[in-house]
Structures are given as structure tokens and as C-alpha cells.
Amino acid sequence: MATPDDFVPVAVTSRSGVDESVHFGAVVCLGPTGAIEFAAGNPHALVYPRSSTKPMQALAMVRSGLDLPSELLALVCASHDGTPLHTDAARRILGTVGLDESALLNTASMPLDAASERELIRAGVAPSPITMNCSGKHSGMLATCVHQRWSLTDYLQQEHPLQLAITHAVDDVAGERHTHIGTDGCGAPAHMISMLGLARSFAAIASGRAGTAGERVYEAMTSHPQMVGGERRDVTQLMRTIPGLMAKDGADGVFAGALPDGRAVAVKIADGGDRARPPVMLAALTALDIDVDAAAALVQAPILGHGKPVGEVRAVLR
């Protein structure tokens, strides 16, 4: 498990010209050979990647026979905004195997997208699994189960064949055995691996070392970044503006990304907050000589005072 000693200062928040808050975290950056080129904090710190595990989960599904168009496979890898674009795609995934949203076992939730949430509230629609940000992943899980003739009512159990396949895939691309399996916010198993293992996982998928299934996951995410997050989400903007980058955010301050040449990064903000995550991710990419100029202005939310920008969150990696 992560300990306080695993983390160091990685970002500072300023307000009206004065530094106000310090954010601790851990960062690991891998070069093309897989060697650590930069680290802040403990690169071996054990973390739940949370939704940053989704590309590995999708990898296992494709290896198990899931065969979807690229746009829909991207949604399987997503923590989506819950807009009609996303929920319609989740229904399409379910429809490929003759299911509907009643088969979903993920937690009911309103959309992450505020406008979509307001629209549903005005219409009197209650939180549901289909509008929850993980419904693409769960739709893919169900479609995989139908393909394999696995049971549908217990697909979230750790010993279900689907989850065993996912565990094998996580361990495979991480280059290490998971240390623990908990329960994620959506109800699916959540694997604990090291920061180094998380970065290696993304490098394996982006570089092609994870095989044909990994190549399909990489192509889906990078070709349809709007499906992986949403129009204003930092993960989508990073993939749109940094050529070749595959990236995925995760709850509790996690972010990971990789390029086809094997360069990869993993970020964890210690207290689980997301405010420092984008600037630290940009700094980590910069440490690998990746040009982030086109992304910088799009992924950093300003610190507001009376509704106007009065400060910033800046990375302090060293």
C-alpha cells in the first residue's frame, strides 16, 4: 500500500501572487527501453490505478474475443461524460449481443457532464447505470461474456472467468503480479500495482508489445479521444493535441500515458485530488522531451477568485 514516505511535493497552487497549497504525489517516466528516466517520489509505490486500468481491462476483453468497431472499443476504455454520444454508444455495444441496459451491474449515477445531468434532472430521469461514466466498460464486459458464453449475472465477481482474464492481462502488461484486488467505484474489481507497473502497462499497449489486441486498444483510444472522456476533459485534449499519445485518467489523482516509441508516464496525486493532476502530467511528459505546448492551455483549470482567474496550479517536479 502507499505510505506518506512514497510521496514528495509535485505541485503548488498560487492565489493572487501568493502560494497557497502544496500537492504531494509520485511520478515515474520511462524511456523507450523501459528504463526509468525520471522519478519523483517512489516509482515502486503501490496504487490502485482506478480507471487508468481500463485500457488493460479492454485488452483482456479483446484477447477474449470482443470485436467492436474502433469508436465503440474506445468507449470500453472510457470514463465518459455520460452525454447522449456516450450513452448511445454504450447501448450500441449491448445491442451487438442482444442485450439492453437492464443487464448492466455498474453503480447508478448521473452523467459527469453538467449539461447532460441538468437535462436529465429536468426530464425527471433518475441516476442509472447507463449514464454512469463506466457504462462503456461494463457494456464491453457483458458483450465479452456473451461471446464466451460466460454467465452475465455475476460478471463482477473476482473469480468470474472475465475477471480472471483481466487479472492475467493486468499482471502481463505491468510486468509484475498485482498485490491486492479491491472494489472500484463502479463495482468492478480494482487491481493494485506499482507506479512503475502502471507506466509499463501503458508502454506495452502503445508500443505494440501487448500484441494485436493491444494495438486495437491503442488505435481505438487515439482515434476517438472524445469517446474516452469528453469535449472538455483533459484526457481528451491531451490525446487530441499530442500526436500518438494514449492517455487515461483515473479517480483519486491518477493519470497515465504512453507513446508508440515506448515512452510512458504514471502520475499519482497523494491525497486523491485532481486539481494538480493535469499540470503534473504535462511536466512528466515534458521530462521525456514530449512537446506539450499545444495542450498546456487546454488542460489546466485556473484558480478563480470572484469568478475570475487569480492563480494557477504549477508543477514543481525535481
C-alpha positions as CSV (number, residue, x, y, z in Angstrom):
1,M,0.0,0.0,0.0
2,A,1.0,3.6,-0.5
3,T,2.7,5.3,2.5
4,P,3.4,9.0,3.2
5,D,7.1,8.4,2.5
6,D,6.3,7.4,-1.1
7,F,5.3,11.0,-2.0
8,V,7.1,14.3,-2.4
9,P,5.9,17.8,-3.4
10,V,4.9,17.8,-7.1
11,A,2.8,20.9,-7.5
12,V,2.0,24.3,-5.8
13,T,-1.2,26.3,-6.0
14,S,-1.0,30.1,-6.0
15,R,-3.7,32.7,-5.4
16,S,-3.3,36.4,-6.0
17,G,0.5,36.1,-6.3
18,V,0.9,34.0,-3.1
19,D,1.5,30.3,-2.9
20,E,-1.5,28.8,-1.0
21,S,-1.3,25.0,-1.2
22,V,1.3,22.2,-1.8
23,H,0.3,19.0,-3.5
24,F,2.3,15.8,-2.9
25,G,2.5,12.9,-5.3
26,A,4.6,10.4,-7.1
27,V,5.7,10.4,-10.8
28,V,7.6,7.9,-12.9
29,C,8.7,8.4,-16.5
30,L,10.0,5.6,-18.7
31,G,12.2,5.9,-21.8
32,P,11.9,3.8,-24.9
33,T,13.9,1.0,-23.4
34,G,11.6,0.8,-20.3
35,A,14.3,2.3,-18.1
36,I,13.3,5.0,-15.6
37,E,14.4,8.3,-17.0
38,F,12.8,10.5,-14.3
39,A,11.0,9.8,-11.0
40,A,9.6,12.0,-8.2
41,G,8.7,10.1,-5.1
42,N,8.8,6.3,-5.0
43,P,8.3,4.7,-8.5
44,H,7.5,1.5,-6.8
45,A,4.7,2.9,-4.7
46,L,1.7,0.6,-4.8
47,V,-1.5,2.3,-6.0
48,Y,-5.0,1.5,-7.3
49,P,-4.8,2.9,-10.9
50,R,-8.6,3.0,-10.7
51,S,-9.9,3.9,-14.2
52,S,-6.4,4.1,-15.6
53,T,-6.7,0.3,-15.6
54,K,-9.4,0.4,-18.3
55,P,-7.0,0.0,-21.3
56,M,-5.8,-3.2,-19.6
57,Q,-9.3,-4.4,-18.9
58,A,-10.2,-3.7,-22.6
59,L,-7.0,-5.5,-23.6
60,A,-8.3,-8.6,-21.8
61,M,-11.7,-8.3,-23.4
62,V,-10.3,-8.1,-26.9
63,R,-8.0,-11.1,-26.2
64,S,-11.1,-12.9,-25.1
65,G,-12.9,-12.3,-28.4
66,L,-14.5,-8.9,-28.0
67,D,-14.8,-7.5,-31.5
68,L,-16.2,-3.9,-31.8
69,P,-15.7,-1.0,-34.2
70,S,-12.9,1.3,-33.1
71,E,-15.3,4.0,-31.8
72,L,-17.1,1.6,-29.6
73,L,-13.9,0.0,-28.3
74,A,-12.8,3.4,-27.3
75,L,-15.9,3.7,-25.1
76,V,-14.9,0.4,-23.4
77,C,-11.7,2.2,-22.3
78,A,-13.6,5.3,-21.2
79,S,-14.6,7.2,-18.1
80,H,-17.0,9.1,-20.3
81,D,-19.1,12.2,-19.7
82,G,-22.4,10.5,-20.0
83,T,-23.6,12.6,-22.9
84,P,-26.0,11.2,-25.5
85,L,-23.0,10.5,-27.7
86,H,-21.6,8.2,-24.9
87,T,-24.8,6.6,-23.7
88,D,-26.0,5.8,-27.2
89,A,-22.6,4.1,-27.9
90,A,-23.0,2.0,-24.7
91,R,-26.4,0.9,-25.9
92,R,-24.9,0.0,-29.3
93,I,-22.3,-2.2,-27.6
94,L,-25.0,-4.0,-25.7
95,G,-27.1,-4.3,-28.8
96,T,-24.4,-6.2,-30.7
97,V,-25.1,-9.1,-28.4
98,G,-28.8,-8.7,-28.0
99,L,-28.7,-7.0,-24.5
100,D,-30.0,-3.7,-23.2
101,E,-29.1,-1.5,-20.3
102,S,-31.0,-3.7,-17.8
103,A,-28.1,-6.1,-17.9
104,L,-25.6,-3.6,-16.5
105,L,-24.4,-4.2,-13.0
106,N,-22.4,-1.0,-12.5
107,T,-23.4,1.6,-10.0
108,A,-26.2,4.0,-10.9
109,S,-25.0,7.6,-11.4
110,M,-25.8,10.9,-13.2
111,P,-23.6,12.0,-16.0
112,L,-20.3,13.7,-15.3
113,D,-21.2,16.3,-17.9
114,A,-23.1,19.1,-16.1
115,A,-25.4,20.0,-19.1
116,S,-26.4,16.4,-19.6
117,E,-27.1,16.0,-15.9
118,R,-29.3,19.1,-15.9
119,E,-31.2,17.8,-18.9
120,L,-32.0,14.5,-17.2
121,I,-33.0,16.2,-13.9
122,R,-35.4,18.5,-15.9
123,A,-36.8,15.4,-17.5
124,G,-37.3,13.7,-14.2
125,V,-34.8,10.9,-15.0
126,A,-33.2,9.2,-12.0
127,P,-29.5,8.2,-11.9
128,S,-28.9,5.0,-13.8
129,P,-26.1,2.6,-14.8
130,I,-26.1,3.7,-18.4
131,T,-25.3,7.3,-17.6
132,M,-22.5,6.4,-15.2
133,N,-19.0,7.0,-16.6
134,C,-18.1,3.3,-16.6
135,S,-21.0,2.1,-18.6
136,G,-18.9,1.6,-21.7
137,K,-16.5,-0.7,-19.9
138,H,-19.4,-2.7,-18.4
139,S,-21.1,-3.0,-21.7
140,G,-17.9,-4.4,-23.1
141,M,-17.7,-6.8,-20.2
142,L,-21.2,-8.1,-20.9
143,A,-20.5,-8.4,-24.7
144,T,-17.4,-10.4,-23.9
145,C,-19.3,-12.7,-21.6
146,V,-21.9,-13.3,-24.3
147,H,-19.2,-14.1,-26.8
148,Q,-17.6,-16.6,-24.4
149,R,-20.9,-17.9,-23.1
150,W,-19.9,-16.9,-19.6
151,S,-22.6,-16.0,-17.0
152,L,-23.9,-12.5,-17.1
153,T,-25.3,-12.1,-13.6
154,D,-22.0,-12.4,-11.7
155,Y,-19.5,-10.9,-14.1
156,L,-18.2,-8.5,-11.4
157,Q,-17.0,-11.3,-9.1
158,Q,-13.3,-11.7,-8.8
159,E,-13.4,-15.4,-9.7
160,H,-15.6,-15.0,-12.8
161,P,-13.7,-16.1,-16.0
162,L,-13.9,-12.5,-17.3
163,Q,-12.3,-11.0,-14.2
164,L,-9.6,-13.8,-14.1
165,A,-8.8,-12.9,-17.7
166,I,-8.5,-9.2,-16.7
167,T,-6.3,-10.1,-13.8
168,H,-4.0,-12.1,-16.1
169,A,-3.8,-9.2,-18.6
170,V,-3.0,-6.6,-15.8
171,D,-0.2,-8.8,-14.5
172,D,1.1,-9.4,-18.0
173,V,1.5,-5.9,-19.2
174,A,2.5,-4.5,-15.8
175,G,5.4,-7.0,-15.7
176,E,4.5,-7.8,-12.1
177,R,1.9,-9.5,-10.1
178,H,-0.8,-7.4,-8.6
179,T,-0.6,-7.1,-4.8
180,H,-4.3,-6.7,-4.0
181,I,-7.7,-6.6,-5.5
182,G,-10.3,-4.2,-4.1
183,T,-13.6,-2.9,-5.4
184,D,-13.8,0.1,-7.7
185,G,-16.4,2.8,-7.6
186,C,-18.4,1.1,-10.4
187,G,-18.4,-2.3,-8.6
188,A,-15.7,-3.9,-10.8
189,P,-12.5,-5.4,-9.2
190,A,-9.7,-2.8,-8.8
191,H,-6.2,-4.1,-9.0
192,M,-3.3,-2.7,-7.0
193,I,0.1,-2.4,-8.9
194,S,3.1,-0.2,-8.6
195,M,3.5,3.1,-10.3
196,L,6.3,1.5,-12.4
197,G,3.9,-1.3,-13.4
198,L,1.3,1.2,-14.4
199,A,3.7,3.0,-16.7
200,R,4.9,-0.3,-18.1
201,S,1.3,-1.3,-18.9
202,F,0.7,1.8,-21.0
203,A,4.0,1.4,-22.7
204,A,3.3,-2.2,-23.6
205,I,-0.1,-1.3,-25.2
206,A,1.0,1.8,-27.0
207,S,4.2,0.2,-28.4
208,G,2.6,-2.9,-29.7
209,R,4.4,-5.2,-27.2
210,A,1.0,-6.3,-25.9
211,G,0.2,-7.9,-29.2
212,T,-2.6,-7.3,-31.8
213,A,-5.2,-6.8,-29.1
214,G,-3.1,-4.0,-27.6
215,E,-2.7,-2.4,-31.0
216,R,-6.5,-2.4,-31.3
217,V,-6.9,-0.7,-27.9
218,Y,-4.3,1.9,-28.7
219,E,-5.8,2.6,-32.1
220,A,-9.3,3.0,-30.7
221,M,-8.3,5.4,-27.9
222,T,-6.1,7.6,-30.0
223,S,-8.5,7.7,-32.9
224,H,-11.6,8.5,-30.8
225,P,-10.4,10.6,-27.8
226,Q,-13.8,12.2,-27.5
227,M,-15.2,8.8,-26.5
228,V,-12.5,8.2,-23.8
229,G,-13.5,11.3,-21.9
230,G,-15.5,14.2,-23.3
231,E,-15.1,17.5,-25.2
232,R,-13.7,19.5,-22.2
233,R,-11.9,16.7,-20.4
234,D,-8.1,16.9,-20.0
235,V,-7.6,13.3,-21.1
236,T,-9.4,14.0,-24.4
237,Q,-7.5,17.2,-25.0
238,L,-4.1,15.6,-24.3
239,M,-4.7,12.9,-26.9
240,R,-6.0,15.4,-29.4
241,T,-3.1,17.7,-29.1
242,I,-0.1,15.4,-28.5
243,P,0.3,13.2,-31.6
244,G,0.4,9.5,-30.8
245,L,-0.3,9.8,-27.1
246,M,-2.5,7.2,-25.5
247,A,-3.7,8.6,-22.1
248,K,-6.2,7.6,-19.4
249,D,-7.2,9.4,-16.2
250,G,-8.2,7.6,-13.1
251,A,-10.0,8.5,-9.9
252,D,-8.1,9.7,-6.8
253,G,-5.5,11.6,-8.7
254,V,-4.2,9.0,-11.2
255,F,-3.1,9.7,-14.7
256,A,-1.0,7.6,-17.2
257,G,0.0,7.9,-20.8
258,A,2.4,6.4,-23.4
259,L,3.6,6.9,-26.9
260,P,4.3,4.2,-29.6
261,D,8.1,4.5,-29.1
262,G,7.7,3.2,-25.5
263,R,8.0,6.4,-23.6
264,A,5.4,6.4,-20.7
265,V,4.4,8.2,-17.6
266,A,2.4,7.5,-14.5
267,V,1.2,10.1,-12.0
268,K,-0.5,9.8,-8.6
269,I,-1.5,12.8,-6.5
270,A,-1.2,11.6,-2.9
271,D,-4.4,12.9,-1.4
272,G,-6.6,11.7,-4.4
273,G,-7.4,15.3,-5.5
274,D,-7.5,16.0,-9.3
275,R,-6.5,19.7,-9.3
276,A,-2.8,19.1,-9.6
277,R,-3.1,16.2,-11.9
278,P,-3.0,18.0,-15.3
279,P,0.0,20.2,-14.7
280,V,2.0,17.4,-13.2
281,M,1.1,15.2,-16.2
282,L,2.3,17.9,-18.5
283,A,5.5,18.2,-16.5
284,A,6.1,14.5,-16.6
285,L,5.6,14.4,-20.4
286,T,8.0,17.3,-20.7
287,A,10.6,15.4,-18.7
288,L,10.6,12.9,-21.6
289,D,11.1,15.6,-24.2
290,I,7.5,15.4,-25.4
291,D,6.1,18.7,-26.7
292,V,3.1,19.7,-24.7
293,D,2.7,23.3,-25.8
294,A,-0.5,22.7,-27.7
295,A,-2.1,21.0,-24.7
296,A,-1.0,23.3,-21.9
297,A,-3.7,26.0,-22.2
298,L,-6.4,23.4,-22.7
299,V,-6.0,21.1,-19.7
300,Q,-5.2,23.5,-16.8
301,A,-8.1,25.0,-14.9
302,P,-7.3,28.4,-13.4
303,I,-7.7,29.2,-9.8
304,L,-10.7,31.5,-9.5
305,G,-11.5,34.5,-7.3
306,H,-14.9,36.1,-7.6
307,G,-15.3,34.2,-10.8
308,K,-12.1,35.4,-12.4
309,P,-8.6,33.8,-12.8
310,V,-6.4,34.8,-9.9
311,G,-3.9,32.0,-9.7
312,E,-2.7,28.7,-11.0
313,V,-1.5,25.2,-10.2
314,R,2.1,24.7,-11.3
315,A,4.2,21.6,-11.2
316,V,7.4,21.6,-9.2
317,L,9.0,18.3,-10.2
318,R,12.6,18.0,-9.4
